[in-house]
Amino acid sequence: VCTYDFGSPCMILGKTQDFKSYERIEVVTQPQNRGASLFPEKINGKYMKLDRPGGGSDCPGTIWLSTSPDLVHWGGFRPILSVPSATWISGKIGPTPPIRTEAGWLVIFHGTRTSASGMYYRIGAFLLDLEEPWKVLGVTKRPLLEPKEDYELHGYCNDCVFPCGAIADHERNELRLYYGAADTRVALATACLSDVVEACLG
């Protein structure tokens, strides 16, 4: 959960049994962090998460990795990805929870680019090593999804598709991506999972 209780954004760990009531546990990032994404399993005996420190329009886009023994105390901070050398990104970036694939941890992320008409939000992906997730294996050279439909182009935040999370159906080789459209609607896009992984490595 992202909160502004302390005057700037930070992430709070909590738990729920029914998604109606919520127990707040602890702040797990420093202030100015709007996007922490947990790995779904321990790696080498440690919990890991991806962070988006800075988290503001005046901060360059960077994604960091951190580790924890108990999900509350975090350390081992290291940057793993700055704005990639891809023509579709020039500003902020931010991750969603990683997905395990045979080729590596697949991370769907947003990237921004500013043109004469304003800022655009697009969606891409990168791949991390399974055992050493601080190693980036590849980043998509082109966006997987960009605003084209009217409900993506016009709304509270125009020209915006923003990833909220993704689910992999390994049996069907399908990736289901849930994303915000112009900060007004939530939409669903599907893709071939192996094609997305290949796009990271290509």
C-alpha positions in Angstrom: 0.0 0.0 0.0 1.3 3.5 -0.9 0.6 6.1 1.7 1.2 9.9 2.0 0.7 9.8 5.8 4.2 11.2 6.4 4.1 14.0 3.8 5.7 12.0 1.0 5.0 8.6 -0.5 6.2 5.4 1.1 5.2 1.8 1.1 3.5 0.0 4.0 3.3 -3.7 4.5 -0.1 -5.0 5.6 -2.2 -8.2 5.5 -5.8 -9.1 4.9 -7.9 -12.3 4.9 -10.9 -11.0 3.0 -9.8 -7.7 1.2 -12.4 -5.9 3.4 -10.4 -5.4 6.6 -6.7 -4.6 6.6 -4.0 -4.8 9.2 -1.2 -2.4 8.9 2.2 -3.9 9.9 5.1 -1.6 9.1 6.6 1.0 6.8 9.0 -1.0 4.5 10.5 1.8 2.4 12.0 5.1 3.0 10.0 8.2 2.0 9.8 9.1 -1.7 9.1 5.6 -2.8 5.8 5.0 -4.7 6.3 1.5 -6.0 7.5 -1.6 -4.1 6.9 -5.0 -5.7 7.6 -8.2 -3.9 9.0 -11.3 -5.5 6.5 -14.2 -5.0 9.1 -16.5 -3.3 12.3 -16.3 -1.4 15.6 -16.3 -3.4 18.6 -17.7 -1.7 16.8 -17.7 1.6 15.8 -14.0 1.5 12.7 -12.1 0.6 13.3 -9.6 -2.2 11.5 -6.6 -3.6 11.9 -4.1 -6.4 11.6 -0.4 -5.4 11.0 2.9 -7.2 12.9 5.4 -5.0 12.3 9.1 -5.8 8.9 8.5 -7.2 8.4 12.0 -8.3 8.2 13.9 -11.6 11.4 15.7 -11.0 13.4 12.4 -10.2 15.1 10.3 -12.9 13.7 6.8 -13.3 15.5 4.1 -11.4 14.5 0.6 -10.1 16.3 -0.8 -7.1 16.5 -4.3 -5.5 16.4 -4.8 -1.7 16.4 -7.9 0.5 14.9 -8.9 3.9 15.0 -11.8 6.3 11.4 -11.1 7.6 9.6 -8.8 5.1 9.9 -5.9 7.7 13.6 -5.1 7.9 15.1 -4.3 4.5 18.7 -3.7 3.3 21.1 -4.7 0.6 19.8 -1.9 -1.6 21.3 -1.7 -5.1 20.1 -0.1 -8.3 19.5 -2.6 -11.1 17.8 -0.6 -13.9 17.9 3.1 -14.8 16.0 4.5 -17.8 16.9 1.9 -20.5 18.5 3.0 -23.8 15.2 2.6 -25.6 13.7 5.3 -27.7 10.3 4.8 -26.1 11.5 5.9 -22.6 13.0 9.1 -21.4 11.6 9.7 -17.9 10.1 7.8 -15.0 10.0 4.0 -14.8 8.4 1.7 -12.2 8.0 -2.1 -11.7 5.2 -4.6 -11.0 5.6 -7.9 -9.1 8.0 -10.2 -10.9 6.7 -13.4 -12.6 8.9 -16.6 -12.6 9.5 -18.0 -16.1 12.0 -20.6 -17.2 14.1 -17.8 -18.8 14.1 -15.5 -15.7 12.0 -13.2 -13.6 9.7 -11.3 -16.0 8.9 -7.8 -14.8 6.3 -5.6 -16.5 7.0 -1.9 -16.0 5.9 1.5 -17.0 8.0 4.1 -18.8 7.3 7.7 -19.7 8.4 9.9 -22.5 7.7 13.6 -23.0 6.9 15.0 -26.4 5.8 18.4 -27.6 2.2 17.4 -26.7 2.9 16.2 -23.2 3.9 13.1 -21.3 3.0 9.6 -22.5 2.9 6.5 -20.3 3.7 3.2 -22.0 4.3 -0.4 -20.8 7.3 -2.6 -21.4 9.1 -5.5 -19.7 12.5 -6.6 -18.5 14.0 -10.0 -17.5 16.1 -10.7 -14.4 18.3 -13.7 -13.6 16.4 -16.3 -11.5 19.2 -16.8 -8.9 20.8 -13.4 -9.1 17.9 -11.0 -9.7 20.2 -7.9 -9.6 21.4 -9.0 -13.1 19.2 -7.7 -15.9 19.1 -10.1 -18.9 17.2 -7.9 -21.3 14.7 -5.1 -21.7 12.1 -4.6 -24.5 13.3 -2.3 -27.2 9.7 -1.2 -28.0 6.7 -0.8 -25.8 4.4 -3.8 -25.3 1.4 -1.5 -25.0 0.9 2.2 -25.7 -2.2 4.4 -25.6 -4.2 4.1 -28.8 -7.8 3.6 -27.8 -10.0 6.5 -26.9 -10.3 5.3 -23.3 -6.5 5.3 -23.1 -6.0 8.6 -24.7 -8.6 10.7 -22.8 -9.4 10.7 -19.1 -8.0 12.0 -15.9 -4.5 11.5 -17.1 -4.4 11.6 -20.9 -2.2 9.3 -23.1 -1.6 6.8 -20.3 -1.5 3.0 -20.0 -0.1 2.1 -16.5 0.5 -1.6 -15.4 -1.2 -2.6 -12.2 -0.1 -6.2 -12.3 0.1 -9.3 -14.5 -0.7 -13.0 -14.2 1.0 -15.8 -16.1 -1.0 -18.8 -17.3 1.9 -21.2 -18.0 -0.3 -24.0 -19.3 -1.9 -21.7 -22.0 1.4 -19.7 -22.5 -0.6 -16.5 -21.8 0.2 -13.3 -20.0 -2.8 -11.4 -18.7 -1.9 -7.7 -18.0 -4.2 -5.5 -15.9 -3.6 -1.9 -16.6 -5.0 1.6 -15.9 -6.3 3.5 -18.9 -5.9 7.3 -18.6 -6.3 6.9 -14.8 -10.1 6.5 -15.5 -10.6 2.8 -16.2 -8.9 -0.6 -15.6 -8.5 -2.7 -18.7 -7.1 -6.2 -19.5 -4.7 -7.1 -22.3 -3.4 -10.5 -23.1 -0.3 -11.7 -24.9 1.7 -14.8 -25.6 4.0 -15.2 -22.6 6.9 -16.7 -24.5 6.7 -13.8 -27.0 7.0 -11.3 -24.2 10.1 -13.1 -22.8 11.6 -13.2 -26.2 11.0 -9.5 -26.7 13.1 -8.8 -23.6 16.0 -10.9 -25.0 15.7 -9.8 -28.6 
